[in-house]
Amino acid sequence: MRTVRTTGYNGYSVKFSPFFEHVVACAGAANYGLVGNGRLSIANDTPTGLQLDKAYDTQDGTFDCSWNELNENQIASCGGDGSVKLWDLTIPHQPIRKWQEHRREVFSIEWNYTKKDTFLTSSWDFTIKLWHPGQPASLRTWAEHSQCVYSVSWCPRQPDAFLSASGDGTVKLWDVKQPRSVQSVSAHAHEVLSVDWSKYREHVFATGSADKSIKVWDARHTRHEVETLLGHQYAVRRVRFSPHHDAVLASASYDMTCRVWNIDAPMGQPQRELLDYHTEFVFGVDFNLYVPGQLATCAWDEQLAVVTVPGLVS
């Protein structure tokens, strides 16, 4: 395991570059995101260790980030002041574009990795917005959730479809060409903090909730979940499917752990790995697209970590 300290900034999200196997970004906020500025940190995983390479400061907390799927040097971020920013790693200090439409904190941003030319944001103002990096305003806004929208996830097979997860306990399925959701799932009795599509199984997605559980769903049959994964002691802040193994899922939790699950495991034995090296809430987890078994995590302990899970290498 290799770690680097994002001194003064509590980690909220981590994303590996889709272009370079050794580059990882971390979104962070000072003072646990309650007050103060933020920072988008870019780190390189080198033979001598994990090293911070670039930093982009913001006036409010930075809560999530997503790489531009068409430009290796660009990454978008979102934050506590409702802004969305696009950064170029060849240009220091200032974003190359900024949008200010959300009225509350923006907690999720995800680039469309199928079409590659648009991205989504979701906010505490209950809305979801669709953006194009070359346009001065959002392309579309959806305002159907009744509480904060914590997470959005593009479908890897249908380029116009995405999921959203909300504090109202629902997950909604959307088509960007439609003004309203095409499906709504009563996923948890408590806030749904994260959602992610399976990279291999066409209709499968997972949710993480404040109720401490992870649920696996089939979008064709949502009256009941396919499986419930239990083990976290506090809220599940992030879920992420592996890009290498169709049954593998990682989760990050307020219980200060990251866990790796096998959704095909025999009953009662889904947990494969327990990663407990953080000392505060774990907010971010991501798989490296180029290195099987490699994960990045970030937490409120100001630590960005890259770790290889031996059982996932093959």
BELLINLIN-V199642 format. One record per residue. RES is the residue in one letter. SS is DSSP state (A for helix, B for strand, O for the rest). PHI is phi in degrees with one decimal (999 if undefined). NEAR is the number of other C-alpha atoms within 12 Angstrom. Layout:
res=[RES	RES]
ss=[SS	SS]
phi=[PHI	PHI]
near=[NEAR	NEAR]
This chain:
res=[M	R	T	V	R	T	T	G	Y	N	G	Y	S	V	K	F	S	P	F	F	E	H	V	V	A	C	A	G	A	A	N	Y	G	L	V	G	N	G	R	L	S	I	A	N	D	T	P	T	G	L	Q	L	D	K	A	Y	D	T	Q	D	G	T	F	D	C	S	W	N	E	L	N	E	N	Q	I	A	S	C	G	G	D	G	S	V	K	L	W	D	L	T	I	P	H	Q	P	I	R	K	W	Q	E	H	R	R	E	V	F	S	I	E	W	N	Y	T	K	K	D	T	F	L	T	S	S	W	D	F	T	I	K	L	W	H	P	G	Q	P	A	S	L	R	T	W	A	E	H	S	Q	C	V	Y	S	V	S	W	C	P	R	Q	P	D	A	F	L	S	A	S	G	D	G	T	V	K	L	W	D	V	K	Q	P	R	S	V	Q	S	V	S	A	H	A	H	E	V	L	S	V	D	W	S	K	Y	R	E	H	V	F	A	T	G	S	A	D	K	S	I	K	V	W	D	A	R	H	T	R	H	E	V	E	T	L	L	G	H	Q	Y	A	V	R	R	V	R	F	S	P	H	H	D	A	V	L	A	S	A	S	Y	D	M	T	C	R	V	W	N	I	D	A	P	M	G	Q	P	Q	R	E	L	L	D	Y	H	T	E	F	V	F	G	V	D	F	N	L	Y	V	P	G	Q	L	A	T	C	A	W	D	E	Q	L	A	V	V	T	V	P	G	L	V	S]
ss=[O	B	B	B	B	O	O	O	O	B	B	B	B	B	B	B	O	O	O	O	O	O	B	B	B	B	B	B	B	A	A	A	A	O	O	O	O	B	B	B	B	B	B	B	B	B	O	O	B	B	B	B	B	B	B	B	B	B	O	O	O	B	B	B	B	B	B	O	O	O	O	O	O	B	B	B	B	B	B	O	O	O	B	B	B	B	B	B	O	O	O	O	O	O	O	O	B	B	B	B	O	O	O	O	O	B	B	B	B	B	B	O	O	O	O	O	O	O	B	B	B	B	B	O	O	O	O	B	B	B	B	O	O	O	O	O	O	O	O	B	B	B	O	O	O	O	O	O	B	B	B	B	B	B	O	O	O	O	O	O	B	B	B	B	B	B	O	O	O	B	B	B	B	B	B	O	O	O	O	O	O	O	B	B	B	B	O	O	O	O	O	B	B	B	B	B	B	O	O	O	O	O	O	B	B	B	B	B	B	O	O	O	O	B	B	B	B	B	O	O	B	O	O	O	O	O	B	B	B	O	O	O	O	O	O	B	B	B	B	B	B	O	O	O	O	O	O	B	B	B	B	B	B	O	O	O	O	B	B	B	B	B	O	O	O	O	O	O	O	O	B	B	B	B	B	O	O	O	O	O	O	B	B	B	B	B	B	O	O	O	O	O	O	B	B	B	B	B	B	O	O	O	B	B	B	B	B	B	O	A	A	A	O	O]
phi=[999	-122.5	-131.5	-142.1	-95.2	-91.7	-51.5	86.7	-130.5	-84.1	-71.2	-116.2	-157.6	-138.0	-142.6	-71.2	-66.6	-79.3	-110.8	-125.2	-69.1	-101.0	-107.9	-140.3	-109.6	-133.3	-93.3	-142.6	-139.9	-74.2	53.8	60.8	81.5	-79.4	-158.6	108.0	-91.6	-135.5	-151.2	-102.4	-107.2	-114.2	-118.9	-115.5	-92.0	-104.6	-58.6	-96.9	134.2	-83.4	-129.5	-71.7	-110.1	-139.7	-142.7	-124.7	-90.1	-127.7	-77.2	-131.8	-55.6	-101.7	-108.1	-159.3	-150.4	-155.2	-74.6	-68.4	-72.5	-112.2	-143.1	-64.7	-98.8	-113.6	-145.6	-102.4	-137.4	-140.2	-153.9	-71.6	-90.5	83.9	-88.9	-124.9	-127.3	-115.0	-112.5	-119.4	-67.4	-89.8	-121.4	-77.9	73.9	-108.3	-68.7	-84.0	-154.2	-139.8	-120.3	-134.7	-116.9	-65.0	-95.9	-137.0	-54.6	-104.4	-104.8	-145.5	-145.1	-146.9	-77.8	-73.8	-88.8	-102.6	-77.9	75.4	-107.5	-138.3	-145.5	-114.5	-131.9	-136.5	-140.7	-70.5	-84.9	76.9	-110.2	-123.0	-128.7	-105.5	-130.0	-121.1	-61.8	-95.0	-103.6	-77.4	-139.8	-63.2	-85.4	-160.4	-129.4	-116.7	-135.2	-100.6	-70.4	-102.9	-143.9	-51.9	-102.0	-84.5	-154.1	-131.2	-148.2	-73.1	-76.6	-75.1	-114.4	-114.0	-63.9	-102.2	-105.5	-151.7	-114.2	-132.7	-122.1	-135.3	-66.9	-81.0	86.8	-108.7	-118.1	-117.7	-101.7	-127.0	-121.9	-61.2	-87.0	-108.5	-75.7	-129.9	-63.2	-94.8	-160.3	-130.7	-116.9	-78.6	-83.2	-143.7	-78.7	-120.3	-57.8	-95.9	-95.5	-156.6	-146.3	-151.4	-78.6	-64.9	-79.5	-120.6	-95.4	-55.7	-108.7	-95.8	-142.3	-127.1	-128.0	-120.9	-134.8	-66.3	-81.1	80.5	-108.6	-116.0	-121.8	-106.2	-125.8	-112.3	-62.2	-84.6	-142.0	-105.3	-64.5	-137.5	-69.4	-73.9	-158.2	-118.9	-105.1	-116.7	161.6	-67.1	-92.2	-138.0	-53.8	-93.7	-86.9	-148.7	-125.1	-151.1	-78.4	-71.7	-85.0	-117.4	-127.7	-69.2	-104.9	-100.3	-136.9	-112.0	-139.6	-124.7	-141.2	-67.8	-81.5	75.0	-122.7	-115.4	-126.8	-116.8	-121.9	-115.1	-74.2	-100.5	-66.5	-56.8	-50.3	86.1	-131.5	-78.2	-78.8	-96.6	-140.7	-120.5	-107.4	-125.9	-85.4	-80.6	-119.5	-147.7	-49.6	-96.2	-104.6	-122.8	-151.0	-151.9	-93.5	-80.5	-62.2	-100.7	-124.0	-56.0	85.8	-97.3	-122.4	-116.4	-136.1	-142.2	-149.2	-70.3	-82.8	69.5	-107.4	-103.2	-128.5	-122.4	-137.2	-105.1	-92.5	-54.1	-70.1	-107.3	-69.4	-81.5]
near=[23	25	29	34	29	36	22	23	40	43	47	51	52	46	47	43	37	31	22	22	25	30	34	46	55	55	55	52	43	32	23	29	32	20	18	23	27	37	42	52	47	39	37	29	32	18	9	11	19	27	27	27	23	25	30	39	31	35	24	34	40	49	54	50	45	47	42	38	27	23	24	21	26	30	44	46	54	50	49	40	34	35	37	49	44	39	37	27	28	18	17	17	19	19	26	24	24	28	31	24	30	34	22	27	35	42	49	52	46	44	42	34	30	23	20	24	23	32	46	48	55	51	43	33	30	32	38	49	42	40	35	30	33	17	17	18	20	26	23	24	28	31	26	29	35	23	27	36	43	47	48	47	47	39	34	28	21	22	23	28	33	43	46	55	54	45	34	29	31	36	48	39	39	36	23	29	17	16	18	20	25	21	24	25	35	26	42	34	20	25	34	43	49	51	48	45	42	35	30	21	25	18	26	32	49	51	55	50	43	33	29	32	36	48	40	40	33	24	31	17	16	26	15	17	24	23	27	30	37	28	28	35	23	25	33	42	47	50	47	47	42	37	30	24	27	23	29	38	47	52	55	53	45	35	29	31	36	46	42	44	41	29	34	21	17	12	13	16	17	26	29	27	26	23	32	26	25	34	22	28	35	45	50	52	47	47	41	36	26	21	29	23	29	34	47	49	55	55	45	38	34	35	41	51	44	42	32	24	27	16	18	28	19	12]
